[in-house]
């Protein structure tokens, strides 16, 4: 990988804005954009369809080596997005962005997308628990990771925040967004897990 070239990972629960943000960053940095799920489908890296959870199960044993080779040989900056972006090896990652959204805002977004109620509940619970951040912390250097709250910021504002992280690499802010604490203080936590 070239010294000045970067690989940006964008993760987050469905509905947090990954694809929209990745598309803007692609233009701003003349980068190549990979959506992990689209790539897995296109390349046939799907093990099965989980009809209960209404999702596809990816074949990491095929997808990860493909990504490693692609990152090492591709000449452009690369933006990789997907809620399981943590599968990209840490040593090939420049900055890891995890998008976070207030659970009530996320619920509205997923309802607008006509997600089934069971899928909305699963994704809201995942967001409250910070699942994408937890998975990323298991395999990636915390100093490369940043959480960005997309609840009320515009797409343009969110992109500017991310550009600052890419350019200036300030200290990681992972852990500053805590929906559990906020919801518990408002006595609303238990309603999301009933």
C-alpha positions as CSV (number, residue, x, y, z in Angstrom):
1,X,0.0,0.0,0.0
2,X,1.4,3.4,-1.0
3,X,2.5,5.8,1.8
4,X,0.1,8.5,0.9
5,X,-2.9,6.3,0.1
6,X,-5.5,5.5,2.7
7,X,-8.1,3.0,3.5
8,X,-11.1,4.3,5.4
9,X,-13.6,1.9,7.0
10,X,-17.1,3.1,7.7
11,X,-19.3,0.9,9.9
12,X,-22.5,1.4,11.8
13,X,-25.9,-0.1,12.3
14,X,-28.2,0.0,9.2
15,X,-29.8,3.4,8.9
16,X,-26.9,5.4,10.3
17,X,-25.8,6.8,6.9
18,X,-22.9,4.6,5.8
19,X,-23.7,4.5,2.1
20,X,-24.5,8.2,1.7
21,X,-21.4,9.2,3.5
22,X,-19.2,6.8,1.7
23,X,-20.4,8.1,-1.7
24,X,-19.6,11.7,-0.7
25,X,-16.1,10.7,0.6
26,X,-15.5,8.8,-2.7
27,X,-16.0,12.0,-4.6
28,X,-14.0,14.2,-2.3
29,X,-11.0,11.9,-2.3
30,X,-11.3,10.3,-5.8
31,X,-11.5,7.1,-3.9
32,X,-12.7,3.6,-4.8
33,X,-15.9,2.7,-2.9
34,X,-16.7,-0.8,-1.8
35,X,-20.0,-1.8,-0.1
36,X,-19.2,-5.1,1.6
37,X,-22.6,-6.7,1.1
38,X,-22.8,-5.7,-2.5
39,X,-19.3,-7.1,-3.1
40,X,-20.1,-10.4,-1.3
41,X,-23.2,-10.8,-3.4
42,X,-21.4,-9.9,-6.7
43,X,-18.5,-12.3,-6.0
44,X,-20.7,-15.1,-4.7
45,X,-19.2,-14.9,-1.2
46,X,-22.5,-15.8,0.5
47,X,-22.8,-18.9,2.6
48,X,-26.6,-18.8,3.1
49,X,-29.6,-16.6,3.6
50,X,-30.9,-16.3,7.1
51,X,-34.6,-16.0,6.5
52,X,-35.4,-15.5,10.2
53,X,-33.2,-12.5,10.5
54,X,-33.7,-11.5,6.9
55,X,-30.0,-11.2,6.1
56,X,-27.3,-12.9,4.1
57,X,-24.5,-14.8,5.8
58,X,-21.2,-13.9,4.2
59,X,-18.3,-16.2,3.6
60,X,-15.5,-14.4,5.5
61,X,-13.0,-17.1,4.4
62,X,-13.4,-15.9,0.8
63,X,-14.2,-12.2,1.4
64,X,-11.3,-11.3,3.6
65,X,-8.5,-12.7,1.3
66,X,-10.2,-10.9,-1.6
67,X,-10.2,-7.6,0.4
68,X,-6.6,-8.0,1.4
69,X,-5.4,-8.5,-2.2
70,X,-7.6,-5.7,-3.4
71,X,-6.4,-3.2,-0.8
72,X,-2.7,-4.2,-1.4
73,X,-2.9,-3.8,-5.2
74,X,-5.4,-1.0,-5.8
75,X,-3.7,2.3,-6.6
76,X,-6.5,4.6,-5.3
77,X,-7.7,5.6,-1.9
78,X,-10.4,3.1,-0.8
79,X,-13.6,3.7,1.2
80,X,-15.0,0.4,2.5
81,X,-18.5,0.4,4.1
82,X,-20.6,-2.1,5.9
83,X,-21.8,-2.9,9.3
84,X,-19.2,-5.7,9.5
85,X,-16.3,-3.6,8.2
86,X,-14.3,-4.9,11.2
87,X,-13.4,-7.9,9.1
88,X,-10.9,-5.8,7.2
89,X,-7.5,-6.4,8.8
90,X,-6.3,-3.6,11.0
91,X,-2.9,-3.4,9.4
92,X,-4.6,-2.4,6.1
93,X,-6.8,0.2,7.8
94,X,-5.9,3.9,8.0
95,X,-9.0,5.3,9.8
96,X,-12.1,3.4,11.1
97,X,-15.3,5.5,11.4
98,X,-18.3,4.1,13.3
99,X,-21.5,6.0,12.7
100,X,-23.9,6.2,15.6
101,X,-27.5,7.3,15.7
102,X,-29.9,8.0,18.6
103,X,-32.1,4.9,18.8
104,X,-35.3,6.9,18.5
105,X,-34.0,8.7,15.3
106,X,-32.8,5.3,14.0
107,X,-36.2,3.8,14.6
108,X,-37.8,6.5,12.4
109,X,-35.3,6.0,9.7
110,X,-35.8,2.3,9.6
111,X,-39.5,2.6,9.6
112,X,-39.2,5.0,6.6
113,X,-37.2,2.3,4.8
114,X,-40.0,-0.1,5.6
115,X,-37.9,-2.5,7.7
116,X,-40.0,-5.2,9.4
117,X,-40.6,-4.5,13.1
118,X,-38.4,-7.5,14.2
119,X,-35.5,-6.1,12.1
120,X,-36.0,-2.6,13.5
121,X,-36.0,-3.9,17.0
122,X,-32.8,-6.0,16.4
123,X,-31.0,-3.0,14.9
124,X,-32.1,-0.6,17.6
125,X,-30.9,-3.0,20.3
126,X,-27.6,-3.4,18.4
127,X,-27.2,0.4,18.3
128,X,-28.0,0.8,22.0
129,X,-25.4,-1.8,22.8
130,X,-22.8,-0.3,20.5
131,X,-22.3,-3.6,18.7
132,X,-20.4,-2.3,15.7
133,X,-18.0,-0.4,18.0
134,X,-17.5,-3.5,20.2
135,X,-16.7,-5.7,17.2
136,X,-14.3,-3.1,15.8
137,X,-12.5,-2.8,19.2
138,X,-11.9,-6.6,19.2
139,X,-9.8,-6.4,16.0
140,X,-8.6,-2.8,15.5
141,X,-6.4,-0.3,17.1
142,X,-8.5,2.1,19.1
143,X,-6.3,5.0,18.2
144,X,-7.5,4.8,14.5
145,X,-11.2,4.7,15.5
146,X,-13.8,7.5,15.7
147,X,-17.5,7.5,16.5
148,X,-19.7,10.0,14.7
149,X,-23.2,10.9,15.8
150,X,-25.4,11.2,12.7
151,X,-28.7,11.8,14.7
152,X,-29.0,15.5,13.9
153,X,-26.1,16.5,11.8
154,X,-26.5,17.0,8.0
155,X,-24.6,14.9,5.5
156,X,-22.3,17.8,4.8
157,X,-21.5,18.4,8.5
158,X,-20.9,14.7,9.1
159,X,-18.5,14.5,6.1
160,X,-16.6,17.5,7.5
161,X,-16.2,15.9,10.9
162,X,-14.9,12.7,9.2
163,X,-12.5,14.7,7.0
164,X,-11.1,16.2,10.1
165,X,-10.5,12.8,11.6
166,X,-8.8,11.6,8.3
167,X,-6.6,14.7,8.1
168,X,-5.7,15.5,11.7
169,X,-6.0,12.1,13.4
170,X,-7.0,13.5,16.9
171,X,-7.2,11.3,19.9
172,X,-9.9,8.6,19.5
173,X,-13.4,9.5,20.9
174,X,-14.6,5.9,21.1
175,X,-16.9,5.5,24.1
176,X,-18.1,9.1,24.3
177,X,-21.4,8.1,22.7
178,X,-23.4,6.1,25.2
179,X,-27.1,5.6,24.4
180,X,-27.6,3.2,27.3
181,X,-26.7,5.9,29.8
182,X,-28.9,8.5,28.0
183,X,-31.9,6.1,27.8
184,X,-31.5,4.9,31.3
185,X,-31.4,8.4,32.6
186,X,-34.7,9.1,30.8
187,X,-36.2,5.7,32.0
188,X,-36.5,4.5,28.4
189,X,-33.9,1.8,28.3
190,X,-36.1,-1.1,29.2
191,X,-38.8,-0.4,26.6
192,X,-36.3,-1.1,23.9
193,X,-35.4,-4.5,25.3
194,X,-38.9,-5.9,26.2
